[in-house]
Amino acid sequence: QVQLVESGGGLVQPGESLRLSCVASRSIFSIAAMGWYRQAPGKQRELVATATSGGNTNYADSLKGRFTISRDNAKNTVYLQMNSLKYEDTAVYYCNAHISWSTEFWGQGTQVTVSP
């Protein structure tokens, strides 16, 4: 079992930045992949970024260059740095811990709203 708690969401203006944090209830050192997903109103949940235990990262093509995922194993925390935010980035952002092909856990989500 892994409990995930996200924080850092909020209301920002276009062009501003936010950093999301996801704290896990236990060590993430051995967790195969930690990731961020998002779900906008009326849309399906989609991948934002993942970071593997081996140090590899993967991003949604449309977000490369603006978003950066990082994991601090010592703090059991995964971060998502979001820069140059756009209206279309408005969504609930979810943290994910991918333990194996059959086991994964989700956080409760944090709302990000980009609005003037």
DODOVO-220797 format. One line per field, with one value per residue: x, y, z of N, C-alpha, C in turn. Coordinates in Angstrom, 1 decimal. Atoms other than C-alpha are relative to their C-alpha. Example, Ala and Ser with C-alpha at 12.3 -4.5 7.8 and 13.67 -1.06 7.14 Angstrom:
<drenkols>
n.px: 0.9, -0.9 $
n.py: -1.2, -1.1 $
n.pz: 0.0, 0.0 $
ca.px: 12.3, 13.7 $
ca.py: -4.5, -1.1 $
ca.pz: 7.8, 7.1 $
c.px: 0.9, -0.8 $
c.py: 1.2, 1.1 $
c.pz: 0.0, 0.8 $
</drenkols>
This chain:
<drenkols>
n.px: 0.8, -0.7, 0.8, -0.6, 0.7, -0.5, 0.2, -0.7, 0.9, 0.6, 0.4, -1.1, 0.3, -0.8, -1.4, -0.6, -0.5, 0.4, -0.7, 0.8, -0.7, 0.8, -0.7, 0.5, 0.0, -1.2, -1.1, 0.3, -1.2, 0.2, 1.2, -0.4, 0.2, 0.9, 0.5, 1.1, 1.0, 0.9, 1.3, 0.8, 1.5, 0.6, -1.0, -0.6, -1.2, -1.1, -1.4, -0.8, -1.4, -0.4, -1.4, -0.2, -1.0, -1.3, -0.4, 0.5, 1.3, 0.8, 1.0, 0.9, -0.7, 0.4, -0.4, -1.4, -0.6, 0.7, 0.2, -1.2, 0.3, -1.2, 0.3, -1.0, 0.3, -0.2, 1.1, 1.2, 0.8, -0.1, 0.4, 0.3, -0.2, 0.7, -0.3, 0.7, 1.3, 1.0, 1.4, 0.2, -0.6, 1.0, 0.4, -0.4, -1.2, -0.1, -1.3, 0.2, -1.2, 0.1, -0.8, -0.2, 1.1, 1.3, 0.2, -0.3, 0.8, 0.3, 0.4, 1.3, 0.0, -0.1, 0.6, -0.7, 0.9, -0.7, 1.0, -0.5 $
n.py: -1.2, -1.3, -1.2, -1.1, -1.2, -1.1, -1.4, -1.0, -0.5, -1.3, -0.9, -0.9, -0.7, 0.6, -0.3, 0.2, 1.3, 0.7, 1.3, 1.0, 1.0, 1.3, 0.7, 1.4, 0.4, 0.9, -0.3, 0.1, 0.4, 1.2, -0.1, 0.1, -1.3, -0.9, -0.9, -1.0, 0.0, -1.0, 0.2, -1.2, 0.2, 0.6, 0.7, 1.1, -0.2, 0.2, -0.1, -1.2, 0.4, 1.1, 0.1, 1.4, 0.1, 0.0, -1.3, -0.4, -0.8, 0.0, -1.0, -0.2, -0.8, -1.4, -0.7, -0.1, -1.3, -0.8, 0.8, 0.9, 0.9, 0.4, 0.8, -0.1, 1.3, -0.3, -0.6, 0.7, -1.1, -0.2, -1.3, -0.4, -1.4, -0.4, -1.4, -0.6, 0.6, -0.4, 0.3, 1.4, 0.8, 0.1, 1.4, 0.7, 0.7, 1.2, 0.7, 1.4, 0.9, 1.2, 1.0, 1.1, -0.1, 0.2, -0.8, -1.4, -0.8, -1.3, -0.9, -0.5, -1.1, -1.4, -0.8, -1.1, -0.9, -1.1, -0.9, -1.4 $
n.pz: 0.0, 0.0, 0.0, 0.7, -0.4, 0.8, -0.4, 0.8, 1.0, -0.3, 1.1, 0.5, 1.2, 1.1, 0.0, -1.3, -0.3, -1.2, -0.3, -0.8, -0.8, -0.3, -1.1, -0.1, -1.4, -0.2, 1.0, 1.4, 0.7, 0.9, 0.8, 1.4, 0.7, -0.6, 1.1, -0.1, 1.0, -0.2, 0.5, 0.2, 0.0, 1.2, 0.8, -0.7, -0.7, 1.0, -0.6, 0.0, 0.0, -0.9, -0.3, -0.5, -1.1, 0.6, 0.3, 1.3, 0.0, 1.2, 0.0, 1.1, 1.0, 0.0, -1.2, 0.0, -0.1, -1.0, -1.3, -0.4, -1.1, -0.7, -1.2, -1.1, -0.8, -1.4, -0.6, 0.5, 0.7, 1.4, 0.3, 1.4, 0.3, 1.2, 0.4, 1.2, 0.0, 1.0, -0.4, 0.3, -1.1, -1.1, -0.2, -1.3, 0.2, -0.9, -0.2, 0.2, -0.3, 0.8, -0.7, 1.0, 1.0, -0.6, -1.3, 0.0, -1.0, 0.4, -1.0, 0.0, 1.0, -0.4, 1.0, 0.6, 0.9, 0.7, 0.4, -0.2 $
ca.px: 0.0, 1.1, -0.8, -0.1, -0.9, -0.6, -0.3, 0.7, -2.3, -4.1, -5.3, -2.7, -2.7, -1.5, 2.3, 2.8, 4.4, 3.4, 5.2, 3.2, 4.3, 3.3, 4.4, 4.2, 3.6, 6.6, 9.9, 9.6, 13.1, 12.0, 8.8, 9.2, 7.7, 6.1, 4.0, 1.6, -1.6, -4.3, -8.0, -9.8, -13.6, -15.3, -12.1, -10.3, -7.4, -4.1, -0.4, 1.6, 5.0, 6.6, 9.9, 11.3, 13.5, 16.3, 16.2, 14.4, 11.6, 8.8, 6.5, 3.4, 4.6, 2.6, 4.1, 7.8, 9.9, 7.3, 6.8, 9.6, 9.1, 11.6, 11.7, 13.5, 13.7, 15.1, 12.0, 9.6, 8.4, 7.7, 7.5, 6.0, 7.4, 5.0, 6.1, 4.4, 1.0, -1.8, -5.6, -5.6, -3.5, -6.5, -7.3, -7.1, -3.6, -3.1, 0.0, 0.5, 2.8, 3.3, 4.5, 4.1, 1.9, -0.9, -0.5, -0.7, -1.9, -3.4, -3.6, -6.7, -5.7, -5.0, -6.8, -4.9, -6.8, -5.3, -7.4, -6.9 $
ca.py: 0.0, 3.5, 6.7, 9.6, 13.2, 16.0, 19.7, 22.9, 23.4, 26.7, 29.6, 31.3, 33.6, 32.5, 32.5, 31.9, 28.9, 26.3, 23.4, 20.4, 18.0, 14.4, 12.9, 9.1, 7.3, 5.0, 5.0, 5.5, 4.3, 1.0, 2.1, 1.4, 4.7, 7.7, 10.0, 12.8, 12.7, 15.2, 15.3, 18.3, 18.8, 16.5, 14.8, 11.6, 11.4, 11.8, 11.4, 14.4, 12.9, 9.9, 9.3, 5.8, 4.5, 4.3, 8.0, 8.1, 10.6, 10.7, 13.5, 14.1, 15.6, 18.7, 19.5, 19.0, 22.0, 23.5, 20.8, 19.0, 16.0, 15.1, 12.6, 13.0, 9.5, 10.8, 12.7, 10.2, 13.1, 13.6, 17.1, 18.6, 22.0, 23.7, 26.9, 29.2, 27.9, 28.1, 28.0, 24.5, 23.3, 23.7, 20.3, 18.1, 16.8, 13.3, 11.6, 8.0, 5.2, 2.4, -0.6, -3.3, -4.0, -5.0, -2.6, 1.1, 3.8, 7.2, 10.3, 12.3, 15.1, 18.8, 21.4, 23.7, 26.6, 28.9, 32.0, 35.8 $
ca.pz: 0.0, -0.8, 0.2, -2.0, -1.0, -3.6, -2.9, -4.6, -6.9, -7.1, -9.2, -11.4, -14.4, -17.9, -18.1, -14.4, -12.8, -10.2, -8.5, -7.4, -4.8, -4.1, -0.8, -0.5, 2.8, 2.3, 0.4, -3.3, -4.0, -5.4, -7.0, -10.7, -11.9, -10.3, -12.4, -12.9, -14.8, -15.3, -16.0, -17.4, -17.2, -19.7, -20.8, -20.0, -17.6, -19.6, -18.9, -18.0, -17.1, -15.5, -13.8, -13.3, -10.5, -13.0, -13.6, -17.0, -17.6, -20.1, -21.0, -23.0, -26.3, -25.9, -22.5, -23.3, -22.4, -20.1, -17.4, -15.5, -13.3, -10.6, -7.7, -4.4, -3.0, 0.3, 0.9, -0.7, -2.9, -6.5, -8.0, -11.1, -12.1, -14.5, -16.3, -18.8, -17.8, -20.3, -20.0, -21.4, -18.4, -16.2, -14.7, -11.6, -11.4, -9.9, -8.6, -9.5, -8.1, -10.6, -8.5, -11.2, -14.2, -11.9, -9.0, -8.9, -6.5, -7.0, -5.0, -4.4, -6.9, -6.7, -8.7, -11.1, -12.6, -15.1, -15.5, -15.9 $
c.px: 0.9, -1.1, 0.7, -0.8, 0.6, -0.3, 0.6, -0.9, -0.6, -0.5, 1.1, -0.5, 0.9, 1.5, 0.7, 0.5, -0.6, 0.9, -0.9, 0.9, -0.8, 0.9, -0.6, 0.2, 1.1, 1.0, -0.5, 1.2, -0.1, -1.2, 0.4, -0.2, -1.0, -0.4, -1.0, -0.9, -0.9, -1.3, -0.7, -1.5, -0.4, 1.0, 0.5, 1.3, 1.2, 1.3, 0.5, 1.5, 0.2, 1.5, 0.3, 1.1, 1.4, 0.4, -0.5, -1.3, -0.7, -1.0, -1.0, 0.7, -0.3, 0.5, 1.6, 0.5, -0.7, -0.1, 1.3, -0.4, 1.4, -0.5, 1.1, -0.3, 0.3, -1.2, -1.3, -1.0, 0.3, -0.5, -0.4, 0.1, -0.7, 0.2, -0.9, -1.4, -1.0, -1.4, -0.3, 0.7, -0.9, -0.5, 0.3, 1.2, 0.1, 1.4, -0.3, 1.3, -0.3, 0.9, 0.4, -1.1, -1.4, -0.3, 0.5, -0.9, -0.1, -0.2, -1.4, -0.1, 0.1, -0.4, 1.0, -0.9, 0.8, -1.0, 0.5, -0.6 $
c.py: 1.3, 1.1, 1.1, 1.3, 1.1, 1.3, 0.9, 0.6, 1.4, 0.8, 0.9, 0.6, -0.7, 0.6, -0.2, -1.4, -0.6, -1.2, -0.9, -0.9, -1.2, -0.7, -1.4, -0.4, -1.0, 0.4, -0.3, -0.5, -1.1, 0.0, 0.2, 1.4, 0.8, 1.0, 1.0, -0.1, 1.1, -0.3, 1.3, -0.3, -0.6, -0.8, -1.2, 0.4, -0.3, 0.1, 1.4, -0.3, -1.2, 0.0, -1.4, 0.0, 0.0, 1.4, 0.5, 0.8, -0.1, 1.1, -0.1, 1.0, 1.4, 0.8, 0.1, 1.4, 1.0, -0.6, -0.8, -0.8, -0.4, -0.8, 0.1, -1.2, 0.2, 0.6, -0.7, 0.9, 0.0, 1.4, 0.1, 1.5, 0.4, 1.5, 0.4, -0.7, 0.6, -0.4, -1.5, -0.9, -0.1, -1.4, -0.4, -0.8, -1.1, -0.6, -1.5, -0.8, -1.3, -1.0, -1.1, 0.1, -0.2, 0.8, 1.4, 0.7, 1.4, 0.9, 0.6, 1.2, 1.4, 0.8, 1.1, 0.7, 1.1, 1.0, 1.4, 0.6 $
c.pz: 0.0, 0.0, -0.7, 0.3, -0.9, 0.6, -1.0, -1.1, 0.4, -1.2, -0.4, -1.3, -1.1, 0.1, 1.3, 0.2, 1.3, 0.2, 0.9, 0.7, 0.3, 1.0, 0.2, 1.5, 0.3, -1.0, -1.4, -0.7, -0.9, -0.8, -1.5, -0.7, 0.9, -1.1, 0.4, -1.2, 0.3, -0.7, 0.0, 0.0, -1.3, -0.8, 0.8, 0.7, -1.0, 0.8, -0.1, -0.1, 1.0, 0.3, 0.6, 1.1, -0.6, -0.5, -1.4, 0.2, -1.3, 0.2, -1.2, -1.0, 0.1, 1.2, 0.1, 0.0, 0.9, 1.4, 0.2, 1.2, 0.7, 1.3, 1.0, 0.9, 1.5, 0.7, -0.4, -0.7, -1.5, -0.3, -1.5, -0.1, -1.3, -0.2, -1.2, -0.1, -0.9, 0.5, -0.1, 1.0, 1.2, 0.1, 1.5, -0.3, 1.1, 0.0, -0.1, 0.4, -0.7, 0.6, -1.0, -1.0, 0.5, 1.2, -0.2, 1.0, -0.5, 1.2, -0.2, -1.0, 0.6, -1.2, -0.5, -0.9, -0.5, -0.5, 0.3, 1.3 $
</drenkols>
